Amino acid sequence: MAQVNAYLTFNGNCEEAFNFYKSVFGGEFPYIGRFGDMPPSDGKEVSAEDKNKIMHVTLPISQETVLMGSDTGGEWSSNFNAGNNISLSINTDSKEEADRLFNGLSEGGTVTMPLADTFWGAYFGMWTDKFGINWMVNYDDPAKVQAH
């Protein structure tokens, strides 16, 4: 069964925000990755100003809920505003479920990142649905995902 969590996007202060959330909710970050950890894309390195920004962070806040987030940078930052800095993130139990939800929910919307295998080992995609809601879907194949 799919699990849905909030995914927050920040304009350079994700780490500060998540340290604040951690001080309120408690717990630890099971994963925190920076843009500088990413391999080059299309032969382009991450800019010096974006290298230390947060690519992805997770903070479990209950047994069922994980707060996730990242900074925006590069070409993504031109689309940032306070109205679109949250997405619903779906974690699925299978690649087939990820495909089904992605194809169904993105119908009539705008795909911003097609479903594909990623460098961090997940099958992942992003879109804005026909109602303007931002979504992500992620399947962590146990055979491919690196331990974080």
Buried (B, 14 or more C-beta within 10 A) or exposed (E): EBEBBBBBBBBBEBBEBBEEBBEEEEBEBEEBBBBBEBEEEEEEEBEEEBBEBBBBBBBBBEEEEBBBBBBBBBEEBEEBEEEEBBBBBBBBEEEEBBBBBBEEBBEEBEEBEEBEEBEBBBBBBBBBBEEEBBBBBBBBEEEEBEEE
